[in-house]
Amino acid sequence: MRLKIRNVTNDDLKSFVDIYRLAYRGLEEYAYTSTRDIKHYFRWLMNRDRDGFFVAEIDGKPVGFVACDTNWVSFYENEEMGEIHEIFVHPEWQGKGVGSALLSKALDYAKRRGRRMAGLWVGVGNVRAKKFYERFGFKEAGIWGRWLRMVREL
């Protein structure tokens, strides 16, 4: 297995849509479900912070994505942060270090950009993801509807 992480390009749109759908199976209440909305979301992430949007490839094939937005001003923390808008991995590659490598890359990017904090929102019922973020030092910081806020210092 040869893992490579690189910046996303417009050519990654189809892979993003396909893997997003697979990764959110069973968690649709926290995801976009139409192809149109997923494509729009991809473009929105590209426009927010293109340099913080990464794809993980194994042997040249995309298997996961992370989007870290260092232009984000959180209304909870009232400061510019490294906001993890999205992270997902193809189900065949979950639990094999791909997500950890992606999140590490995103947090390193936010730190290089001078951000003091990283934050994210996760579905309150997404127990597996919450445990994953806790392993990286994220702590619960509040709930808004069906979303849990998690933050950590960089």
C-alpha positions in Angstrom: 0.0 0.0 0.0 1.4 3.3 -1.1 -0.4 6.2 0.5 0.0 9.7 -1.1 -1.8 12.9 0.0 -2.1 15.7 -2.4 -4.2 18.8 -3.0 -7.6 18.3 -4.7 -8.1 19.4 -8.2 -11.3 19.9 -10.3 -10.5 16.5 -11.8 -11.3 14.8 -8.4 -15.0 15.8 -8.5 -16.3 12.3 -9.7 -14.2 10.5 -7.1 -15.4 12.9 -4.4 -19.0 12.2 -5.2 -18.6 8.4 -5.5 -16.6 8.0 -2.2 -18.7 10.5 -0.3 -21.8 8.5 -1.1 -20.2 5.2 0.0 -18.7 6.7 3.2 -22.0 8.2 4.3 -24.0 5.1 3.8 -26.1 4.7 6.9 -25.4 8.3 8.0 -27.5 10.0 5.3 -29.1 12.3 7.9 -25.7 14.1 8.2 -25.0 14.1 4.4 -26.0 15.6 1.1 -27.8 12.9 -0.9 -28.3 14.3 -4.4 -25.4 14.3 -6.9 -26.1 18.0 -7.6 -25.8 18.9 -3.9 -22.6 16.8 -3.4 -21.0 18.5 -6.5 -22.1 21.9 -5.2 -20.5 21.0 -1.8 -17.2 20.0 -3.6 -17.1 23.4 -5.3 -17.9 25.2 -2.1 -15.0 23.5 -0.3 -12.7 24.3 -3.2 -13.7 28.0 -3.0 -13.4 28.2 0.8 -9.7 27.1 1.1 -8.3 25.3 -2.0 -4.9 24.8 -0.3 -6.5 23.0 2.6 -8.5 20.5 0.5 -6.7 17.2 0.2 -7.2 13.8 -1.3 -5.6 10.5 -0.2 -4.6 8.1 -2.9 -3.5 4.5 -2.7 -1.5 3.4 -5.7 -2.8 6.4 -7.6 -6.5 5.8 -6.8 -8.5 8.3 -4.6 -9.7 6.7 -1.3 -10.5 9.7 0.9 -10.8 13.4 1.3 -10.4 16.1 4.0 -11.2 19.8 3.8 -9.6 22.2 6.3 -10.7 25.8 6.0 -8.3 28.3 7.5 -10.4 31.3 6.5 -13.2 30.2 8.8 -14.3 32.5 11.7 -16.2 30.3 14.2 -19.2 32.0 15.8 -18.7 29.6 18.8 -15.0 30.4 19.4 -15.1 33.9 17.8 -11.8 33.5 16.1 -10.2 32.4 12.8 -9.6 28.6 13.0 -8.7 25.6 11.1 -12.2 24.3 10.5 -12.5 20.7 9.3 -15.6 20.9 7.1 -15.3 17.4 5.8 -13.4 14.2 6.1 -14.3 10.8 4.7 -12.7 7.6 3.6 -13.9 4.8 1.3 -15.3 2.0 3.4 -12.7 -0.5 2.2 -10.0 1.7 3.6 -11.5 2.8 6.9 -9.6 1.7 9.9 -6.3 1.4 8.0 -4.8 4.8 8.8 -6.0 6.8 5.8 -8.4 9.0 7.9 -5.6 9.6 10.5 -3.2 10.6 7.8 -5.7 13.0 6.2 -6.6 14.6 9.6 -3.0 15.0 10.5 -2.3 16.6 7.1 -5.2 19.0 7.7 -4.2 19.9 11.3 -0.6 20.5 10.1 -1.9 22.8 7.4 -3.9 24.8 9.9 -0.9 25.1 12.2 1.3 26.3 9.3 -1.3 28.9 8.5 -0.9 30.2 12.1 -4.2 29.0 13.5 -4.4 28.4 17.2 -7.4 26.2 17.2 -9.1 23.5 15.0 -12.8 22.8 15.1 -15.4 20.6 13.5 -19.0 19.6 13.6 -20.0 15.9 13.8 -23.4 14.3 13.9 -24.4 13.5 17.5 -25.2 9.9 16.5 -21.9 9.4 14.7 -20.2 7.6 17.6 -17.4 6.1 15.5 -16.4 9.6 14.2 -16.6 11.1 17.6 -14.2 8.5 19.0 -11.9 9.1 16.0 -11.7 12.8 16.7 -11.2 12.3 20.5 -8.1 10.2 19.7 -6.7 13.4 18.0 -7.4 15.5 21.1 -10.7 17.0 20.1 -13.1 17.8 23.0 -16.9 18.4 23.0 -17.7 22.1 23.0 -21.5 22.2 22.5 -24.5 20.9 20.7 -26.6 22.6 18.1 -29.5 20.5 17.0 -28.2 17.2 15.6 -24.6 18.5 15.5 -21.9 18.3 18.1 -19.1 20.9 18.1 -15.6 19.6 18.8 -12.4 21.7 19.1 -8.8 21.3 20.0 -5.7 23.5 20.3 -3.1 23.2 17.7 
